[in-house]
Amino acid sequence: MSRNRYCLVEHQYKAKAFSEALWRVGFRGHRRLDDARFLLIDHEFSGLFAGTTVKWREQVVKAGEMGIPIFVYPHSVRPNVPYDLTDYWYPVSTLFTIGEGHARVLDMIGYPNPVEVVGWPYGEIRDFDPPSHDGKLKVLFAPIHPVGNIWLPDDEKELNARTLRLLLELTDRIDLTVRFIGKLAANGLWVDTRALYKKALPDGSTDDIERADVVIAAFTMAYTAIALGKPLVMLGEGIRPHNSPRGNGKLVYARNWEVYRDYMRYPYNVEDCKTSKSLWSTIQKAIAGSAQVRNWRERFIGEPFNGPKFVAKVKSYVVNG
């Protein structure tokens, strides 16, 4: 068994900070488990997101048979996904999470494995930076995107569509950019000459966020905007968390949402806005900033990624093993 080889299962760009921290101290990630000292993976489940029969992923099963440590890095910026979609948890060595708020939500769910907070792994953390210019606001709308560029449940499509309608009614006050992934129709959206449309990839790029005065987004895009100091109106907070079924897969909802919903809830949300006037008012509140946003950010963005802390925890399992 190689002293520095481990198996890395990558999801988009989400493992980058973790694998780079390991690289700096001599660990080398590979796709194969042969001769691996440990497994680093984004979640343990096969079938859960697709809504089909839930099993353990092949790499998890094999690592368990080999008796090597299994470490999990965040698949999602939301700590309840996927862990509140099931009570079927593999005994991993450590689940690494982003902030103290994430750890608390996992505790509320009853997640039984060791949890280690290692900070925000997706780039910089900057001070709140509201727009200082007069004139139209540059608003970036990043709708909830379909999985595999195809599958998006109806409730999220409807929310995307309602949000676009409200924003289009504000184009006398805003310059609107719609950043979408996959096919526009699969997002529940359509082309309108009052907005600029940009097709994107889930690659962690932040250029569109950087150019915006205000961001309206969900999940990773929303959390990244908050980390970069942008005023944000959150999308999707009013929808019970669920998977995104593929084909004939079943919709699986979070089991304990009521337990942690208020704790996780961001202060400014599209779902609270029934009219374009109320959305405009919410945008103005987001620009002004608040103690509630600062507190939320401390809990769910927290500190910059702590590579040495992450590596030390991994080494505590494998160096002398």
C-alpha positions in Angstrom: 0.0 0.0 0.0 1.4 3.4 -1.0 2.1 5.7 1.9 0.7 8.8 0.1 -1.9 7.5 -2.4 -5.6 8.1 -1.7 -8.8 7.7 -3.8 -10.5 10.9 -4.8 -14.1 11.0 -6.1 -14.6 14.5 -7.5 -17.9 16.4 -7.8 -17.6 19.4 -10.1 -15.0 21.7 -8.4 -16.1 20.9 -4.9 -13.0 18.8 -3.9 -10.5 21.4 -5.1 -9.5 23.0 -1.8 -9.4 19.6 -0.1 -7.3 17.9 -2.7 -4.9 20.9 -2.9 -4.4 20.8 0.9 -3.5 17.1 0.7 -1.2 17.7 -2.3 0.8 20.3 -0.3 1.7 17.7 2.3 2.5 14.9 -0.2 -0.8 13.0 -0.6 -1.7 12.2 -4.2 -5.3 11.6 -5.3 -6.2 8.9 -7.8 -9.5 7.6 -9.2 -8.8 4.0 -8.2 -8.9 2.5 -4.7 -6.1 0.1 -5.3 -3.3 0.8 -2.8 -5.3 3.8 -1.4 -4.8 4.9 2.2 -8.2 6.4 2.4 -11.2 7.5 0.3 -12.3 11.2 -0.1 -15.8 11.4 -1.6 -18.7 13.9 -1.7 -21.4 11.6 -0.4 -22.1 8.0 0.2 -25.3 7.3 -1.7 -26.3 5.8 -5.0 -29.8 6.3 -6.2 -30.9 8.9 -3.5 -30.6 11.9 -5.7 -32.1 10.1 -8.7 -35.1 8.8 -6.6 -34.3 5.2 -7.3 -33.3 2.4 -5.0 -30.8 3.7 -2.5 -27.5 1.8 -2.1 -24.0 2.7 -1.1 -21.8 4.0 -3.8 -19.3 1.4 -5.2 -16.3 3.3 -3.8 -17.8 3.4 -0.3 -18.5 -0.3 -0.3 -15.0 -1.2 -1.5 -13.3 1.1 1.0 -15.3 -0.4 3.8 -14.2 -3.9 2.6 -10.6 -2.7 2.5 -10.9 -1.3 6.0 -9.6 2.2 5.1 -10.9 5.5 6.4 -13.7 7.2 4.5 -13.8 11.0 4.5 -16.7 13.1 3.1 -16.4 16.6 1.8 -19.5 18.7 1.1 -21.5 17.8 -1.9 -23.8 20.7 -1.3 -23.6 24.1 0.6 -26.8 23.0 2.3 -25.9 20.7 5.2 -29.3 19.0 5.1 -28.7 17.7 1.6 -28.4 14.8 1.2 -28.4 13.9 4.9 -32.0 14.8 5.7 -33.3 12.9 2.7 -32.7 9.6 4.4 -31.9 8.0 7.8 -29.6 5.5 6.0 -26.0 6.6 7.0 -22.8 4.8 6.4 -20.3 4.9 9.3 -17.7 7.2 7.7 -14.6 8.3 9.6 -15.4 12.1 9.4 -17.8 14.3 7.5 -16.1 17.7 6.8 -18.5 20.6 6.8 -18.3 24.4 6.2 -19.4 26.3 9.3 -20.8 25.9 12.8 -24.3 26.3 11.5 -23.8 23.3 9.2 -22.6 21.2 12.1 -25.6 22.3 14.2 -28.1 21.4 11.4 -26.5 17.9 11.1 -26.9 17.5 14.9 -30.5 18.5 14.7 -31.1 15.9 12.0 -29.5 13.3 14.2 -26.5 12.6 11.9 -24.4 10.1 13.9 -20.9 10.3 12.5 -18.0 12.6 13.5 -18.3 16.1 12.0 -15.4 18.5 11.5 -15.9 22.2 10.7 -13.1 23.3 8.3 -14.4 26.5 6.8 -15.5 27.9 3.4 -13.7 25.9 0.6 -15.0 27.7 -2.5 -12.9 30.8 -2.7 -12.5 34.2 -1.0 -14.5 35.6 1.8 -14.9 39.4 1.6 -16.6 42.2 3.5 -20.1 43.2 2.6 -19.9 45.5 -0.4 -23.2 47.2 -1.4 -23.4 49.2 -4.6 -22.3 52.8 -4.3 -23.4 54.2 -7.7 -26.6 55.8 -8.8 -28.7 54.6 -11.7 -29.9 51.2 -12.6 -28.9 48.2 -10.4 -27.1 45.4 -12.2 -29.1 42.4 -11.0 -27.9 38.8 -11.6 -30.6 36.2 -11.5 -29.3 32.6 -11.3 -32.3 30.3 -11.3 -32.4 26.9 -9.6 -30.8 24.7 -12.3 -31.9 21.3 -13.6 -29.8 18.3 -12.7 -28.0 16.8 -15.7 -29.2 19.9 -17.6 -32.6 18.1 -17.9 -34.4 17.3 -14.6 -36.0 20.0 -12.4 -39.1 19.4 -10.2 -42.2 21.5 -11.0 -42.1 23.5 -7.8 -38.7 24.9 -8.6 -39.5 25.5 -12.2 -42.6 27.5 -11.1 -40.5 29.5 -8.6 -37.9 30.3 -11.3 -40.7 31.5 -13.6 -42.4 33.6 -11.0 -39.1 35.2 -10.1 -38.3 36.1 -13.7 -41.8 37.7 -14.1 -41.3 39.8 -11.0 -37.8 40.9 -12.2 -39.0 41.7 -15.7 -41.5 44.2 -14.2 -38.5 46.0 -12.6 -36.4 46.5 -15.7 -37.1 50.3 -15.6 -34.9 50.2 -12.5 -32.5 47.2 -13.1 -30.3 45.8 -15.8 -31.2 42.1 -15.6 -28.8 39.2 -16.4 -30.2 35.7 -16.3 -27.4 33.2 -15.8 -28.8 29.7 -16.5 -27.4 26.1 -16.7 -28.8 23.6 -19.2 -31.7 24.4 -21.5 -33.6 27.5 -20.7 -36.9 25.7 -20.9 -35.7 23.1 -18.5 -35.3 25.9 -16.0 -38.9 26.9 -16.5 -37.8 30.1 -18.3 -38.1 31.8 -21.6 -36.4 34.5 -23.6 -37.5 38.1 -23.1 -35.8 41.1 -24.7 -35.8 43.0 -21.4 -33.1 40.7 -20.0 -29.6 39.5 -21.0 -29.2 35.7 -21.0 -26.0 33.9 -20.3 -25.6 30.1 -20.5 -23.2 28.9 -17.9 -21.6 25.8 -16.4 -21.5 24.6 -12.7 -17.8 25.2 -12.6 -17.4 27.6 -9.6 -16.7 30.7 -11.7 -17.6 33.9 -10.0 -17.2 36.5 -12.8 -20.9 37.1 -13.1 -21.3 37.6 -9.4 -18.4 40.0 -9.4 -20.1 42.2 -12.1 -23.4 42.3 -10.3 -24.7 44.8 -7.7 -27.3 42.4 -6.4 -27.6 38.6 -6.8 -30.8 36.6 -6.7 -29.9 32.9 -6.5 -30.2 29.6 -4.7 -27.9 27.1 -3.1 -24.1 27.2 -4.1 -24.5 30.4 -6.3 -26.3 32.2 -3.4 -23.8 31.1 -0.7 -20.9 32.1 -3.0 -22.4 35.6 -3.5 -22.8 36.0 0.2 -19.2 35.0 0.8 -18.0 37.5 -1.8 -19.9 40.3 0.0 -22.7 40.8 -2.5 -26.2 41.8 -1.4 -28.4 38.7 -1.9 -32.0 37.8 -2.2 -32.3 34.0 -1.7 -34.3 31.7 -3.9 -35.8 28.4 -2.9 -35.9 28.8 0.9 -39.7 28.3 1.0 -39.6 24.9 -0.8 -39.2 21.8 1.3 -35.8 20.4 0.4 -35.8 17.4 -1.9 -33.9 15.4 -4.4 -34.1 15.9 -8.2 -35.5 12.7 -9.6 -34.2 11.4 -12.9 -36.6 9.7 -15.3 -39.2 7.7 -13.3 -37.4 8.3 -10.0 -39.4 9.3 -7.0 -39.4 12.7 -5.3 -37.8 12.4 -1.8 -38.4 15.2 0.7 -36.4 16.2 3.7 -37.6 14.4 6.8 -36.9 17.0 9.5 -37.2 20.3 7.8 -39.4 21.8 10.4 -36.7 21.2 13.0 -34.0 23.4 11.4 -36.0 25.4 8.8 -36.0 28.7 10.8 -32.4 28.3 11.9 -31.2 27.9 8.3 -33.5 30.5 6.8 -31.9 33.5 5.1 -33.4 36.9 6.0 -34.3 38.0 2.5 -36.2 35.6 0.2 -38.0 35.7 -3.1 -40.8 33.6 -1.8 -41.8 36.4 0.6 -42.4 38.7 -2.3 -45.8 38.6 -3.9 -45.4 41.5 -6.2 -42.6 43.3 -8.0 -43.0 46.2 -5.6 -42.3 43.9 -2.6 -39.4 42.3 -4.4 -37.9 45.8 -5.0 -38.4 46.6 -1.3 -36.6 43.3 -0.4 -33.7 44.2 -2.8 -33.3 47.6 -1.1 -33.2 45.8 2.3 -30.5 43.4 1.0 -28.5 46.4 -0.2 -28.7 48.1 3.2 -27.4 45.0 5.1 -28.5 43.9 8.5 -27.4 42.2 11.7 -29.5 39.2 10.7 -27.5 38.7 7.5 -24.2 39.1 9.3 -25.3 36.4 11.9 -26.4 34.1 9.1 -23.1 34.5 7.3 -21.1 33.8 10.4 -23.0 30.5 10.8 -23.2 29.3 7.2 -20.1 30.8 5.6 -17.9 31.2 8.6 -14.2 31.3 8.3 -11.9 30.6 5.3 -11.0 27.0 4.5 -8.5 25.7 7.1 -6.4 23.3 5.1 -4.0 22.4 7.9 -6.9 21.5 10.2 -8.4 19.3 7.5 -5.1 17.6 6.8 -4.4 17.1 10.6 -7.7 15.3 10.9 -7.0 13.0 7.9 -3.5 12.3 9.2 -4.9 11.3 12.6 -6.5 8.4 10.9 -4.0 7.3 8.3 -0.4 8.3 9.0 0.2 5.7 11.6 -2.3 3.2 10.2 
